[in-house]
Amino acid sequence: MLALAAMAAAGTPHRLLEQQFERTVRPFVMQYCAGCHSGHTPAGQLDLKSFTSIEMVTADFPHWALLAERLSAKDMPPKPLPPPPEEASEQVTAWVHAVRAEQVKKFAGDPG
C-alpha cells in the first residue's frame, strides 16, 4: 500500500515493518511465491520461503528489490499461473520500498 511507503518516509518505526512482514508480506510470499521459489532447486535460485525475518530481508535486499520490480511489472508469477490480487501485490511492493527507505535513513544517520 502506498500509505505504508509514505509512513516509512515519515519515520515509521522498524516494528511496524516487522509487523507488516509477519501479517502481510510473508503470507503473500507463502501463498503466491513459495511454490516455485523454495525447496532444493528454487526458481531463479531464490528461496523466498527461507526469509523468516526482516533482518534476513535486509541482508539480501537486492533479491527483494527484484521481487518488487517483477511484481510491479506483473512478470510474476509467470503465466499460466493466476496473478495475486493487485492490492496484495501493491502492499508487498510498498513494503519493500519502505524497508529500503528505512535502510537509507539508518545509513544517513537519521534516528527517526
C-alpha positions as a printed Julia matrix, in Angstrom:
112×3 Matrix{Float64}:
  0.0     0.0     0.0
  1.34    3.42   -0.86
  0.43    4.67    2.6
  2.98    2.28    4.08
  5.75    3.74    1.93
  4.69    7.26    2.86
  4.65    6.34    6.56
  8.15    4.9     6.25
  9.36    8.12    4.71
  7.82    9.99    7.64
  9.67    7.88   10.21
  7.71    4.66   10.66
  9.3     2.54   13.35
 11.09   -0.63   12.42
  8.47   -2.51   14.45
  5.69   -1.58   12.01
  7.73   -3.0     9.14
  8.29   -6.19   11.15
  4.55   -6.48   11.79
  3.79   -5.93    8.11
  6.29   -8.64    7.21
  4.56  -11.13    9.51
  0.97  -10.16    8.69
  1.14   -9.28    5.0
  4.42   -9.98    3.23
  5.29  -13.46    4.48
  1.74  -14.83    3.98
  1.77  -13.37    0.44
  5.12  -14.98   -0.31
  3.99  -18.32    1.09
  0.77  -18.26   -0.93
  1.94  -16.86   -4.25
  5.72  -17.33   -4.46
  6.99  -20.22   -2.35
  5.54  -22.87   -4.64
  8.28  -22.13   -7.16
 10.75  -20.16   -5.04
 11.59  -22.7    -2.33
 12.98  -26.16   -1.84
 16.15  -27.8    -3.09
 16.06  -26.16   -6.54
 14.11  -22.91   -6.23
 13.28  -20.97   -9.38
 15.91  -18.33  -10.08
 17.98  -19.78   -7.22
 15.82  -17.69   -4.89
 14.32  -19.48   -1.89
 11.78  -16.96   -0.62
 10.47  -19.41    1.97
 13.8   -19.15    3.78
 13.25  -15.47    4.65
 11.71  -15.56    8.1
 12.56  -12.07    9.4
 13.01   -8.52    8.22
 16.7    -8.8     9.13
 17.06  -11.63    6.61
 15.33   -9.46    4.01
 17.64   -6.51    4.58
 20.69   -8.8     4.46
 19.68   -9.88    0.94
 17.79   -6.77   -0.15
 18.75   -6.9    -3.86
 16.62  -10.03   -4.26
 13.68   -8.28   -2.61
 14.13   -5.22   -4.8
 13.96   -7.55   -7.8
 10.85   -9.2    -6.36
  9.15   -5.79   -6.07
 10.2    -4.89   -9.6
  8.88   -8.15  -11.03
  5.59   -7.81   -9.14
  5.15   -4.23  -10.34
  5.83   -5.27  -13.92
  3.39   -8.17  -13.49
  6.14  -10.59  -14.55
  5.49  -12.77  -11.52
  4.03  -15.18  -11.15
  4.65  -16.35  -14.7
  1.78  -17.33  -16.93
 -0.28  -19.53  -16.83
 -0.33  -19.12  -13.04
 -3.03  -16.73  -11.9
 -1.76  -13.39  -10.63
 -2.25  -12.43   -7.0
 -4.76   -9.7    -6.21
 -3.46   -6.31   -7.35
 -3.87   -4.76   -3.89
 -1.86   -7.55   -2.27
  0.97   -7.15   -4.78
  0.96   -3.38   -4.21
  1.17   -3.89   -0.44
  4.21   -6.13   -0.81
  5.87   -3.76   -3.26
  5.22   -0.78   -0.96
  6.64   -2.73    1.97
  9.85   -3.46    0.05
 10.2     0.25   -0.76
  9.52    1.16    2.88
 12.23   -1.24    4.06
 14.64    0.41    1.64
 13.67    3.87    2.88
 14.33    2.77    6.45
 17.75    1.41    5.49
 18.65    4.66    3.74
 17.66    6.64    6.84
 19.79    4.41    9.06
 22.74    4.75    6.7
 22.33    8.53    6.7
 22.31    8.54   10.49
 18.72    9.77   10.76
 17.38    8.48   14.09
 13.75    8.56   13.21
